[in-house]
């Protein structure tokens, strides 16, 4: 093994350890725009052997038709307390996230809660402000009680070596594709997909209200995508 390969191996192990130095729960959550369920308690767990400093930022999330995310500050919609946390080794820190935006919204709104670890030094001799930073972003949706998703398959087509399907959400709520009922219809059979099969075959899961998104997918067994139709229904 060359010296360069050894260095890469050591760096990979170090980065793996640092990347798991802290954890966040929950990673996915839902709030209502008002009432008791407009607030959430999150937990930072320090799995490291040293204290860590975490900065927390609320960000508004939008997703374009290609699945690319756009994030913008959401301080006027979400209150986060504390905004900076110092967590001792093996300890936990609670973080309160409260929706403070408009109490009456017509459709669900999506956010990321970004947790940024500051000043992860590469070795003991480095001073403050030098080193690596690790971020964890969680998903938060604020959803009015009456909001519902309405999914429609707009197009199934081949793009080079990939198959793609375009889905429109005409409803007022976000949807996770793995939670939808997938009915595959061909001239000679019908097939219902499980949530596990959806996650295995479709590259992506979240579609926001009143939006269209294109997903890459792998064919379902021996079914020819050119001869199938798909019906989606939210439970």
C-alpha positions in Angstrom: 0.0 0.0 0.0 1.5 3.4 -1.0 1.8 6.2 1.5 -0.8 8.2 -0.4 -3.3 5.3 -0.2 -2.6 4.9 3.6 -3.3 8.6 4.1 -6.5 8.4 2.2 -7.6 5.4 4.3 -6.7 7.2 7.6 -8.5 10.4 6.5 -11.6 8.4 5.5 -11.7 6.7 8.9 -11.3 10.1 10.7 -14.0 11.7 8.6 -16.4 8.8 9.2 -15.9 9.3 13.0 -16.4 13.0 12.8 -19.5 12.7 10.6 -21.1 10.6 13.3 -19.9 12.9 16.1 -23.5 14.1 16.7 -27.0 13.1 15.9 -30.4 14.9 15.5 -33.9 13.7 16.3 -36.3 13.8 14.7 -35.0 14.1 11.2 -38.5 14.5 9.7 -41.4 16.3 11.4 -44.7 18.0 10.8 -46.3 21.0 12.6 -49.6 22.7 12.3 -49.7 26.5 11.8 -51.5 27.1 15.2 -52.3 25.4 18.4 -50.3 22.9 20.6 -48.9 21.1 17.6 -47.3 24.3 16.2 -44.2 23.6 18.3 -41.6 20.9 18.2 -38.8 19.7 20.6 -35.7 18.4 18.8 -32.7 16.7 20.4 -29.0 17.0 19.7 -26.9 14.1 20.9 -23.1 14.5 21.3 -21.5 11.2 20.4 -18.0 12.8 20.5 -15.4 12.7 23.3 -15.2 16.5 23.3 -17.8 19.3 23.7 -19.3 20.5 20.4 -20.8 23.8 19.4 -23.8 23.6 17.1 -25.5 26.6 15.4 -29.1 26.2 14.3 -30.7 27.9 11.3 -34.3 27.7 10.0 -34.5 27.7 6.2 -37.5 27.8 3.8 -37.4 25.0 1.2 -38.5 25.0 -2.4 -37.9 22.3 -4.9 -37.9 22.8 -8.7 -39.0 20.4 -11.4 -35.6 18.7 -11.5 -35.5 18.1 -7.8 -33.0 20.8 -7.0 -33.5 22.5 -3.6 -33.5 26.2 -3.0 -33.1 27.4 0.6 -33.7 30.9 2.0 -33.8 32.3 5.6 -37.0 31.5 7.5 -36.5 33.5 10.7 -39.9 35.2 10.2 -41.7 31.9 10.0 -39.8 29.7 12.6 -38.4 30.6 16.0 -35.5 28.4 17.1 -34.3 28.3 20.7 -31.4 28.2 21.4 -29.7 29.3 18.2 -26.4 28.1 19.5 -25.8 25.1 21.7 -22.7 23.8 23.4 -23.2 20.1 24.1 -20.9 18.2 26.4 -19.6 14.7 25.5 -22.3 12.0 25.7 -25.0 14.6 26.6 -28.2 15.8 25.0 -29.5 19.3 24.2 -33.1 20.1 23.5 -34.0 22.6 20.8 -37.4 24.2 20.5 -38.8 25.0 17.0 -42.0 27.0 17.0 -44.0 28.1 13.9 -44.6 31.9 14.2 -45.7 32.6 10.7 -49.2 33.3 9.4 -51.7 31.3 11.5 -53.9 30.7 8.5 -52.1 29.2 5.5 -53.7 27.7 2.4 -51.2 25.0 1.7 -48.3 23.2 3.5 -44.9 24.9 3.6 -41.6 23.1 3.7 -38.5 24.0 5.8 -35.1 22.7 6.6 -33.7 23.0 10.1 -29.9 23.3 9.6 -27.6 22.2 12.3 -24.0 23.3 11.7 -21.1 22.0 13.8 -18.4 24.6 14.1 -14.6 24.3 14.4 -13.9 20.6 14.0 -10.1 20.6 14.1 -8.1 18.2 12.0 -5.5 17.7 14.8 -4.9 18.9 18.3 -2.5 21.7 17.3 -5.0 23.6 15.2 -6.4 26.8 16.6 -10.1 27.9 16.7 -11.8 28.6 13.5 -9.7 26.1 11.5 -10.8 22.7 10.4 -13.9 21.0 9.1 -17.6 21.8 9.6 -20.4 19.2 9.5 -24.0 20.0 8.7 -27.1 18.0 9.3 -30.4 19.3 7.8 -33.8 18.0 8.9 -37.1 18.3 7.1 -40.0 20.1 8.6 -43.4 20.7 7.0 -46.1 23.0 8.4 -49.4 21.7 7.2 -53.0 23.0 7.8 -55.4 20.3 9.0 -57.5 20.4 5.8 -54.7 20.3 3.3 -54.5 17.2 1.1 -52.2 16.1 -1.7 -53.5 15.2 -5.2 -51.0 13.4 -7.4 -51.2 12.9 -11.1 -48.8 11.2 -13.5 -48.2 13.7 -16.3 -45.7 11.8 -18.4 -43.6 8.6 -18.6 -40.7 8.8 -21.0 -37.2 7.6 -21.7 -34.3 10.1 -21.4 -31.2 8.5 -22.8 -30.4 5.5 -20.7 -32.9 6.6 -17.9 -36.6 6.3 -17.5 -38.4 9.3 -16.1 -41.8 10.1 -14.8 -43.3 13.6 -14.3 -45.7 13.9 -11.4 -47.9 16.9 -10.7 -49.2 17.6 -7.2 -52.4 19.6 -7.6 -53.2 19.5 -4.0 -52.6 21.8 -1.0 -50.3 19.4 0.9 -46.9 18.0 0.4 -46.7 14.3 -0.4 -44.2 11.5 0.0 -44.3 9.1 -2.9 -43.5 6.2 -0.7 -46.8 6.9 1.2 -48.9 6.9 -1.9 -50.8 3.9 -3.3 -49.1 3.0 -6.6 -51.3 1.0 -9.1 -49.4 -0.1 -12.2 -51.6 -1.1 -15.1 -50.5 -2.9 -18.3 -52.6 -4.6 -21.0 -52.3 -7.9 -19.3 -51.9 -7.3 -15.5 -52.2 -5.0 -12.5 -49.5 -4.5 -9.9 -49.6 -2.7 -6.6 -46.2 -1.4 -5.3 -45.2 -1.5 -1.6 -43.5 1.5 -0.1 -40.2 -0.4 -0.1 -40.5 -1.0 -3.8 -41.3 2.7 -4.5 -38.2 3.7 -2.6 -36.1 1.1 -4.4 -37.3 2.1 -7.9 -37.9 5.9 -7.7 -35.1 8.4 -7.2 -36.7 10.9 -4.9 -39.7 11.0 -2.5 -40.9 14.5 -1.7 -43.2 16.6 -3.9 -44.5 20.0 -2.6 -48.0 21.3 -3.1 -49.0 22.9 -6.4 -45.8 21.8 -8.1 -44.5 19.4 -10.7 -41.4 17.3 -10.4 -39.6 14.8 -12.6 -38.2 11.6 -11.1 -35.8 9.1 -12.5 -37.0 5.5 -12.0 -35.9 2.0 -12.8 -38.4 -0.4 -14.5 -40.7 -2.4 -12.3 -39.7 -6.0 -12.9 -40.2 -7.1 -16.5 -42.9 -4.4 -17.2 -42.2 -2.3 -20.2 -42.6 1.3 -19.1 -43.8 2.3 -22.6 -46.9 0.0 -22.1 -47.8 0.9 -18.5 -49.9 3.5 -16.8 -49.6 4.5 -13.2 -52.4 5.7 -10.8 -51.4 7.4 -7.6 -53.7 7.9 -4.6 -52.8 9.2 -1.1 -54.3 7.2 1.8 
